[in-house]
Amino acid sequence: MKHTEEKLQALWDKACLANQELAAFCTLHKIDGDAFGKPEGMAHAVAATNYDRAMFDELADLYNAAAWSARKYCHAVGENKKQDRAWAKKQLNKNPADLVEAA
């Protein structure tokens, strides 16, 4: 089943909100927003939170929420494109005589 534009917009809004929450947390605590994406990964993120476990847990939760919501949006868009391609392929495989009769 194809995702509606309203559902895509809702997923997009959730992804934007999660990203804004992550950015606000990072700004508030002066954390580099890409703490988990650095080559050092975990060690950099732990150091960025001043070795505060509670702060790290909150950062990790916000980071995971932002990544997961973006992934859900991208998956929905990909599913729609996949269905569109399948429909187009099905139309190409139809008998040309059927297409003439339909017109």
Contacts in CASP RR format, 6 or more apart in sequence:
PFRMAT RR
TARGET T0000
AUTHOR 0000-0000-0000
METHOD contacts of the structure
MODEL  1
MKHTEEKLQALWDKACLANQELAAFCTLHKIDGDAFGKPEGMAHAVAATN
YDRAMFDELADLYNAAAWSARKYCHAVGENKKQDRAWAKKQLNKNPADLV
EAA
2 79 0 8 1.000
2 80 0 8 1.000
2 83 0 8 1.000
3 11 0 8 1.000
3 76 0 8 1.000
3 77 0 8 1.000
3 79 0 8 1.000
3 80 0 8 1.000
7 76 0 8 1.000
8 73 0 8 1.000
8 76 0 8 1.000
8 77 0 8 1.000
8 80 0 8 1.000
11 69 0 8 1.000
11 72 0 8 1.000
11 73 0 8 1.000
11 76 0 8 1.000
12 73 0 8 1.000
14 69 0 8 1.000
14 72 0 8 1.000
14 73 0 8 1.000
15 66 0 8 1.000
15 69 0 8 1.000
15 70 0 8 1.000
15 72 0 8 1.000
15 73 0 8 1.000
17 69 0 8 1.000
18 62 0 8 1.000
18 65 0 8 1.000
18 66 0 8 1.000
18 68 0 8 1.000
18 69 0 8 1.000
18 70 0 8 1.000
19 66 0 8 1.000
19 69 0 8 1.000
19 70 0 8 1.000
21 62 0 8 1.000
21 65 0 8 1.000
21 66 0 8 1.000
22 33 0 8 1.000
22 62 0 8 1.000
22 63 0 8 1.000
22 65 0 8 1.000
22 66 0 8 1.000
23 33 0 8 1.000
25 31 0 8 1.000
25 58 0 8 1.000
25 59 0 8 1.000
25 62 0 8 1.000
26 32 0 8 1.000
26 33 0 8 1.000
26 35 0 8 1.000
26 59 0 8 1.000
29 49 0 8 1.000
29 55 0 8 1.000
29 59 0 8 1.000
31 48 0 8 1.000
31 49 0 8 1.000
31 59 0 8 1.000
32 38 0 8 1.000
32 44 0 8 1.000
32 48 0 8 1.000
35 41 0 8 1.000
35 44 0 8 1.000
35 45 0 8 1.000
35 48 0 8 1.000
35 59 0 8 1.000
35 63 0 8 1.000
36 42 0 8 1.000
36 44 0 8 1.000
36 45 0 8 1.000
36 60 0 8 1.000
36 63 0 8 1.000
37 44 0 8 1.000
38 44 0 8 1.000
38 45 0 8 1.000
45 56 0 8 1.000
45 59 0 8 1.000
45 60 0 8 1.000
46 56 0 8 1.000
48 59 0 8 1.000
49 55 0 8 1.000
49 56 0 8 1.000
49 59 0 8 1.000
END
